[in-house]
Amino acid sequence: MIAFGPFAPANTAGKMIKFILYCLLVLAIQAHLIDRLPYAGLRVDLLLPVMFAIADEFPPLTGVLLGGLLGFVVDNFSGEFWGLHVGSYVVTVCLVNMASEKFDWRNPAYQMGLIGLCALGQSIALGLFLSFVPMDAPALTSIWTGLGVRTILSAIIAPFLIYPMLNTRKYGLAAQLAGIQRDENHRR
């Protein structure tokens, strides 16, 4: 059987290669630039917003598997709290798939809100993990403040990391206008 459209083998393989290359680029930026920033609140997880685009462009099972694989890679490189990225990436893909039917996922405010919610969950898990390490109250307060800044910053940068991966031919302004014109012509 020959598949046409978005599930054609060449289209899926090309899309997968595009996503993997983009994820490797984002991972290299994360490892070499972001993780070396002096203030911990600025060390955002750049691959978390990319999970939004993965959930949009791939079927749910493929998105969850790809999110889990990327989370595994990131957890191996982070070396501290294993399972944080796997869990948060899979939950992000699942949330986007569940909520995409009810919300306008192309709206940057929605993208910021959903990624902010996922980053908040990731920050709470990381903060609870770090709160079991013996430290004084000012250091613990500093950690939670940094995690709050990290959550807000993750929400702000989310649309900028999501946009390059969305299929702009399918959802771009020209395609939307053509679809609107086609609907108007169809009604007549």
N, C-alpha and C positions, 0 to 999 in steps of 0.2 A: 504494500500500500504506500502510495506517495503522499507525503504530508505537504500541504501548502500553507502559506501564511506564517504566523509567528512561531509555529511548531515545526517548521521545515528543518531537517537536520543541519543544513549549511547555516541557516539563520541562527539556530540555537548554538552551534559550535562557535560561530563568529561572535555572538553575544557573550558566550562564556569566556572566550579568549579576551575580549574587550574588558569584561569585568575583572578577570584575574589580573590583567596588566594594570588596570586602574587601582585595584586593591594593593598590588605590590608597590606601586608608586606611593600610595597613601601610607602604607606600612613603612616604607623607607623614610618618608618625611617624619612619621611618628617616631621611629627609632633614632634617627640622626639629628632631628631638630627639636621636636616637641619634648622628648624625654630629657633633654639637656637644659631646659629652661630653669632658671634659679628658683622661681616661686612655684610651689606644688599646685596651686590653684589654676595655673595656666597650662598644666599638662593634661589637656583634654584627650579623650579617646576619639581619634579621627575616623576610625572604622565603624563606630556606632551609627553615625548618620548614613553611611554607605549601606548598612543593612536595610534602611528604608527603600533605597533604590533596588536592592536585590529582591526585596519582597514584592516590589511593584513589577519588575521585569520578568521574574521567573515564576513558575507554578509553585504552590505552597511547599510541597515536599522538596523540590529542588532548592528553594530558598532556605528552608530549614537546614538541609544538609550542607549547603554552601556556607551559611552562617555558622554552623557548628564547626566546620573545617577551618574557617578563618579564625574563629574564637580559639580553637585548639592551637593554631600557629601563634597567635598573639600571646596566649597563656604560656606557651613554651618559651617565648622570648622575654616575657615579663619576669618570670621566675619567682613570684611571691605568692599570690593568692590564686592557686590553680582552680579553674572552673568559673571564675568571675566573668571572663569574656565569653566563654562558651555559653553560659547561661544567659547573660544579658543580650548576646547577639540572637540567640534562638528566640528568646522572649520578644525582642524587638520585631523580628520577622513575623512571629505569630500575631502580635498586636496590630501590626500594619495590615496583615491579611484580614483580620477580624474587623478592624475599624474602617477599612477602605470602602466598604459597601455603604457605610453610613455617613462618611465625611468626604469633603472635597480634598483628596490627598494632594492635589497639585497646588493647593494654597500654601504659601510659605509659612503662614501663621500656624496652620495645622501641623506642618512638618516640624516647626520649632516646638510646638506644644508636645507632640508625641515623642520626639527625640529628647526633649527636656524631661519628660516623665520617665523615659527609659534611663537617661543619665542620672536622674535622681535616685532611681532604684539601684543603679550601679554604685553611686556614691554612698548610699546608705549601707549597702553590703560591705563596701570597702571600709567605711567608717566603723561599722560594728566589728569587723575583723581587726582593725587597728586599735580599737578601744580595749581589747584584751591584752595588748602589749603594755607592760607596766610603764607608766609615765605620769608626770604631774598634770594638774588641771590646766595650766596655761598651754601646755603642749597639745593636750587633747582638744582644747578650744580652738587652737590654731589649725589643727587637722580638720575639724568640722567646718571651720570658716573657709579653708581652702577647697574643701569638697563642695561647699555651696557655690563658690565662685566658679569652680569647674563645671558644675551643673548648668549654671546660667550661660557660661561661655559655650558649652556644648550646644545649647538650644539656639544661640545666636548664629553660630557658624554652620548649623545643619543645612539650611537651604543651599549654601554655597558648595557643599560637598555632595549634595544629592543631585543638583541640577545637571552636572556634566554626564551623569549616568542615565538619566531618563531619556527615553526614546523621543527626541524632539520632533522627529518626522511624524510620529504618531500623535503627539500631544502639543506640538508647537502652535504658535499663534496662527500661522498660515493654514495649518491643517484644521484648526478650530474654526477659522473663518470660512474655509471651504466647506466644512461640515455644516455650518450654519446656513450658508448659501444653498447647499444641496438640499437641506431640509426645507428651506423656504421655497425653492423651486419645486420640490416634491409636493408641497401642500397645494400649489396652484394647479 
